[in-house]
């Protein structure tokens, strides 16, 4: 499965979930906007899932505490 198919599958699943839960309270225009937002989220999800991590991999963010000068 390529990334475009993965994004489509993910966005359809997420949008379907939201529509089942809240569709009766949303207008068609709101649903259209929501579909676009869900597709953006799905693209991010697919990109994050494509990164393979090992158990020993550490976070990239280095924590540096701030010390105020006295």
Buried (B, 14 or more C-beta within 10 A) or exposed (E): EEEEEBBBEBBBEBBEEBBEEEBEEBEEEEBEEBBEBBBEBBBEBBEEEEEEEEEEEEEEEEEEEEEEEE
